[in-house]
Amino acid sequence: MAYLAQYFTKDHFSNLLIQNIDFRGPKVIVDLGIGDGALTVAAIKKWRHAKYYGVDVDKERLDSLNERLPNVRLHNINSLDISLGKSIKIKMGTVDIAICNPPYLNLKKRSKYKTILRNAGLNNSVNIPCYTSDLIFLAQNINLLRDKGTLGIIVPEGIVCGHNFNLLRKDLLERHDLKMVIQLEPKIFNKTEAKTYILILDKGQTRTRTVQLCKADLNGKIEKRIKIQKTDLIERMDYKYHASANKNIKGKTLKELGVTIRRGNYSKNELEKAKQIYFHTTSNWSINGLSLRNTHYKLNKEPVIAKKGDILIGRVGRNCIDKITFVKSGKIAVTDCVYKVSISEEFREAVYNRLKSEEGKIYLQKVIHGVCAQVLSKKDLENFKVFVYKRHVHKK
Ligand SMILES: C[S@@+](CC[C@H](N)C(=O)[O-])C[C@H]1O[C@@H](n2cnc3c(N)ncnc32)[C@H](O)[C@@H]1O
């Protein structure tokens, strides 16, 4: 059922999540959105004597699970209700371990969700522009846990590196003890390309200053790990970014070089309808640059126009990082799927060459996110680093 986001965890990854929860003799374990029980089954193998609770909105699934796991207390209710504890007969703030692979769906910003976030100590997160079910499930799990109880949860990439979730990361890093972020291989769930991560955190504050960022292989084995200071993780907390070259390059960011980055202010459809010429992701991204006509536009508002010297970069789409070119002559309106990068002549060549270089591509590949459509954010582009030598600086 797509609307319930029923993507079930494979054994390798259930085991990986459970193995990384370090907790002796838990008494109560809860699995919100238990589905086919993958996480609970792995947990039972490790902690046989705990009392298990499972919650799911899909009644049929619980019926079949009931036969397989008769000792798990199953509840057919919505995990996003404020009265969750009462409904499953658990006092909030008493659970030892919460394990969860929540649905990833957009939610309306309801006041009950704000209460759930605040109760979990995620006060900044109340201001996140769009709420998602994974965000509220995360908060509900924290609400269920006792102080120093542990949560192991599989979350989508947005939570780990999306700009919208900066406030959540700040809360998790400052109000709770985030211990590990494990990057999973893409496409490990059937029928979705969601990029996912396992978070392991203990409820409540500590003085620990670092978090382990890891990368797991397709068999659920951790193959690489690094330790990163918590203060460096608010912007993003994915292994691929922190292990990447860009972070250590001593260069200047596009922002520091005074680059102006604008995306088009009309969609392709709007420009097409108005019978205007445009440059879009489907246009010809010639590596030799673009020789254009000097088109004049008849539109209600001034379109974003790329002109001689501007660099163009694809903003969305699977291959957006391969879409980099520059305007040799003439001008053209760009659509909202294209960035126009305007930069003074002295740095132009250095920026273009770096964007097209292998290292440049590695950086762009690492920062683009999005479940299906890959998106290069303006902020990530502004943070792109370029070596500028003295001749770039002094040349007039
Ligand atoms: C991504 S699946 C994960 C299932 C299982 N935990 C696993 O790891 O394989 C999410 C589960 O959450 C359930 N679900 C969706 N919305 C829910 C809600 N509001 N309350 C409780 N369960 C929900 C779905 O029916 C589905 O079984």
The ligand as an SDF file (V2000), in Angstrom:
LIG
                    3D

 27 29  0  0  0  0  0  0  0  0999 V2000
    8.3410    1.6820    5.9880 C   0  0  0  0  0  0  0  0  0  0  0  0
    7.1910    0.5150    6.6250 S   0  0  0  0  0  0  0  0  0  0  0  0
    8.2370   -0.3120    7.7650 C   0  0  0  0  0  0  0  0  0  0  0  0
    7.7040   -1.5770    8.3090 C   0  0  0  0  0  0  0  0  0  0  0  0
    8.6240   -2.3210    9.2850 C   0  0  0  0  0  0  0  0  0  0  0  0
    8.8510   -1.5720   10.4890 N   0  0  0  0  0  0  0  0  0  0  0  0
    9.9440   -2.6520    8.6380 C   0  0  0  0  0  0  0  0  0  0  0  0
   10.9540   -2.1270    9.0840 O   0  0  0  0  0  0  0  0  0  0  0  0
    9.9610   -3.4380    7.6880 O   0  0  0  0  0  0  0  0  0  0  0  0
    6.1530    1.5700    7.5920 C   0  0  0  0  0  0  0  0  0  0  0  0
    5.0180    0.9040    8.3250 C   0  0  0  0  0  0  0  0  0  0  0  0
    4.3030    1.9170    9.0280 O   0  0  0  0  0  0  0  0  0  0  0  0
    2.9040    1.6730    8.9270 C   0  0  0  0  0  0  0  0  0  0  0  0
    2.2480    2.9720    9.0900 N   0  0  0  0  0  0  0  0  0  0  0  0
    2.0570    3.9590    8.1820 C   0  0  0  0  0  0  0  0  0  0  0  0
    1.4540    5.0200    8.7510 N   0  0  0  0  0  0  0  0  0  0  0  0
    1.2670    4.7020   10.0560 C   0  0  0  0  0  0  0  0  0  0  0  0
    0.7060    5.3940   11.1730 C   0  0  0  0  0  0  0  0  0  0  0  0
    0.2470    6.6320   11.0550 N   0  0  0  0  0  0  0  0  0  0  0  0
    0.6780    4.7520   12.3660 N   0  0  0  0  0  0  0  0  0  0  0  0
    1.1550    3.4860   12.4970 C   0  0  0  0  0  0  0  0  0  0  0  0
    1.6780    2.7910   11.4840 N   0  0  0  0  0  0  0  0  0  0  0  0
    1.7570    3.3820   10.2860 C   0  0  0  0  0  0  0  0  0  0  0  0
    2.7230    1.0360    7.5620 C   0  0  0  0  0  0  0  0  0  0  0  0
    1.5360    0.2850    7.5030 O   0  0  0  0  0  0  0  0  0  0  0  0
    4.0000    0.2040    7.4520 C   0  0  0  0  0  0  0  0  0  0  0  0
    3.7640   -1.0980    7.9340 O   0  0  0  0  0  0  0  0  0  0  0  0
  1  2  1  0
  2  3  1  0
  2 10  1  0
  3  4  1  0
  4  5  1  0
  5  6  1  0
  5  7  1  0
  7  8  2  0
  7  9  1  0
 10 11  1  0
 11 12  1  0
 11 26  1  0
 12 13  1  0
 13 14  1  0
 13 24  1  0
 14 15  1  0
 14 23  1  0
 15 16  2  0
 16 17  1  0
 17 18  1  0
 17 23  2  0
 18 19  1  0
 18 20  2  0
 20 21  1  0
 21 22  2  0
 22 23  1  0
 24 25  1  0
 24 26  1  0
 26 27  1  0
M  CHG  2   2   1   9  -1
M  END
$$$$
